[in-house]
Amino acid sequence: MAPSAMPLPAGGSTPGPLEWTRSLSEARPVPYWLEDPGRPRPEPALTAAESCDLLVVGGGYSGLWTALVAKERDPQRDVVLLEGREVGWAASGRNGGFCAASLTHGLTNGLTRWPDEIHRLEELGARNLDEIEKAVARHSLDCDFERTGEIDVATEPYQAGELRDRHRELTGRGLADGIEFLDADAVREQVDSPTFRAGLYDRRGVALVHPAKLVWGLKRACLRLGVRVYEHTPALDLKPYGPGMAVRTPYGRVRARQVALGTNVFPNLLRRLRSYTVPVYDYALMTEPLTPAQLDSVGWKNRQGLGDSANQFHYFRLSADNRILWGGYDAIYPYGGRVRAEYDDRPETYAKLAGHFFTCFPQLEGVRFTHAWGGAIDTCSRFSAFFGTAHQGKVAYAAGYTGLGVGATRFGAEVMLDLLAGERTERTELEMVRRKPLPFPPEPFAWTGIALTKWSLARADAHGGRRNLWLRTMDRLGLGFDS
């Protein structure tokens, strides 16, 4: 891998590795968001037999949106939700809090895979983000929701050219509404980094949230509407039972007419789906709150989310108390695709990220990091969610959000409920919904292919974005690996 995805301009300087390490001396290896004092107590575990109309498995965004939307559609519907640990403890409480309208992991990926329905997908995505904003207001979700937009920044000359070309293409296709190309001066007027050479500013398509507060707010809303939530209750197996389904838990069992699976990165109760996703570990740092002088040195008055344009990219944003979250770049796939707690902490990645941070913002030398953490992303080969049913339509699932699920999981909830209802809707008619991605091969081929792809992506970043034969072949096959 390249030592940094953000090279300094000529004549620049940056703190050395020792200083980067010092910036981490007080960083606790826990997610910043989950340490909030407003964290609710977990609901009791299920210790008996239950029955319901709809059972939702998984207490992250996917499951909670499904339970909430189900009750909003039909307040009399009897809904139970099971969570194996505590609501929001996994990806939903560890992410960067970028709530994007895109359902396709960005316009470029959407244009590549579904060019004939991209306008509809963009329309549905924008509507979905609007519905999330309405739900925040309707249910009084205290989650620091800010409709800030996002800037995709170029840190290399070739990336600046690619952003300009992308803006021209989007304009020609009628997809550039609310998207503005920024040259180096214009982007640095928004956020000042010596590494920024251009930007693509999506003014309306991204909101920022406190991810853990959002998931806790969704839980409270579900409880107020009558959803029975059981935490510390893992679902152990799923089997037909009479006209419905039954899920066994350590201390009980739930019989349900229908089941919605929102387990994402964790092993799916439908074994045939397990090859469609792999866990990829992502890591992030959170700084101490910036002083007014430090914040002024960076600018960032409009508080947009940011991400750079490299294959191995960083994402970064301000929190409500003016900390900077800085994450991404390393994407670690553990051999065998195992999800384990020990993978959530990776000091060598934290040191690398700290160095990249000070390369991007040398004016913040001396800032300390207070938190450093990681978590697993459910990654599929097309980078955006897939959907389907099983057991004669009594079970629905959505998975594979590949790091862009804060907003898209609500759309996925709508799709699962449509599928369970047997309805033909504008969502269920989408090719994106009707077709699945290619599965990942078994080991050792999955690990070898992902490792080769990561190496190739790093090489492309270091060589003007030129994609080698391996990457071009993966592109043609519709396979890939997103950092």
Residue, then its C-alpha position, 0 to 999 in steps of 0.5 A: m500500500a502507498p504510505s499516504a493517500m494525501p501527498l503534501p504540496a511541494g515545500g510542505s512538511t508534516p509531523g514525523p511518525l513519533e508525533w503521530t503516535r503521540s497524538l494517539s497516546e490518550a485514545r481509548p479503543v472504543p467507539y466515540w458515539l457509543e460512549d454518549p451519556g444518553r445511551p439507553r438501558p437494554e431491554p430484557a432478553l426473551t425468556a419464554a415463548e412469543s408469537c407475532d405477525l412479523l418478527v424482525v431479526g437484527g437491532g441495527y438500522s435495517g431491523l429498526w427501520t423495518a419494525l418502525v415502518a411496519k407499524e407506521r403502515d399498520p399500527q395494529r400489526d403485531v411486531v417483535l424485534l430480536e437483537g443478539r446484543e444491544v441495539g446499535w452496538a455493531a455497525s449502526g453505532r460505529n459508522g461515520g454518520f453519513c446518511a446519503a440519499s444514494l441507494t447505489h453506493g454513489l452515482t458512478n457505481g449506479l451508472t455502471r450497474w443500472p444505467d437504464e434505471i438510474h434516474r428512478l434510483e436517484e429519485l427514490g433515494a432522494r425521496n428516502l432521505d426526505e422521509i428519514e428527515k421527516a421521521v426524525a421530526r415526527h418521532s423527535l429523534d434527537c440525533d444531531f441531524e444536519r442536511t449539510g451535503e458532502i464534498d468529494v475532494a481530489t488530492e491528486p491532479y488526475q483525480a481533479g480531472e476525473l471529478r471534472d469529467r464526472h461532473r460533465e457526464l452527470t450534467g449531460r445525463g441530467l443527473a447533476d442537479g444540486i451537484e457543483f464542481l469546485d476548483a482548488d480555490a473554491v474547495r479550499e474556501q469551503v475546507d482548507s487543506p493544502t492537499f485539496r485540488a478540486g471537489l464535487y459538492d453534492r449540496r442536498g444528497v447527504a445528511l450527517v447524524h450522530p449514528a448511535k443517537l439515531v439508532w437509539g431514537l429509532k428503538r424508542a420510537c418502535l417501543r412507543l408504537g408497541v414493538r416488543v424489543y428483546e435485546h441480548t437475544p440472538a436468533l439461533d435458527l430459522k425453521p418453518y412452523g405450521p403456516g409460519m416460521a419459528v426462530r429459536t433463541p437461547y431462552g425461548r422461541v418466537r413463532a411468526r407469520q412472517v420474518a424480516l432478516g436484518t442481520n447484515v454482516f453477521p452469518n445469515l439464518l439463510r445459509r445459502l446467502r452467506s457467500y454473498t457478503v464478506p466482512v470488511y473491517d473499517y477503522a476511525l479516529m475521533t479528535e478532541p473538540l477543536t478550539p475556535a482558533q483551530l476550527d477557524s484555521v480549517g474553515w469548514k463553516n458549512r460543516q459538510g461531510l468530506g471524502d477523498s477520491a482515491n480508491q483507498f479513501h478517507y471520510f471525515r466530518l465534524s461532530a456536533d461538538n466540533r471534533i473531527l472524525w477521520g476514518g477509512y483507507d485501510a479495509i481489512y478482510p480477515y481470512g475466512g470471513r470471520v466476525r470477531a471482537e478482536y478485529d475491532d481494534r487495530p493500532e497499526t491502522y490508527a497510526k497510519l490514519a493519524g499520519h494521513f490526518f496531519t498530512c491533510f490538516p498540518q495546521l492542526e498539529g498538536v491535536r489529540f485523538t480521544h477515541a479509536w475504533g473499528g467495526a465490520i462492514d457487510t460488503c457485497s460484490r456490487f457494493s450496494a444492497f441486495f434483496g429477496t425472499a425465502h420459504q415461499g415468501k414468508v421470509a424477506y432479507a436485505a444485506g450488502y450495504t457496503g458501508l452506505g447503509v445509514g440511509a439506504t437501510r430505510f429503503g431496504a426496510e420498505v423493500m422487505l415489507d413490500l416483498l412480504a406483502g407480495e406487492r408489485t411496487e416501484r421498488t420491487e420492480l427495480e432490476m436492482v431489487r430483482r437481481k442479486p450480485l455475484p457471490f464471493p468464492p470460497e477460501p482460499f480464493a476469496w482472501t487471495g482475490i481480495a488481497l490482490t484487488k487491494w494491492s491493485l487499488a493501492r497501485a492505481d492510487a500511486h500511478g495516476g489512477r491507472r487500473n491494471l489488468w486484474l482490476r479491469t477484469m474484475d470490472r468486466l465481471g461485475l466483481g470488486f472490492d471497495s475500500 
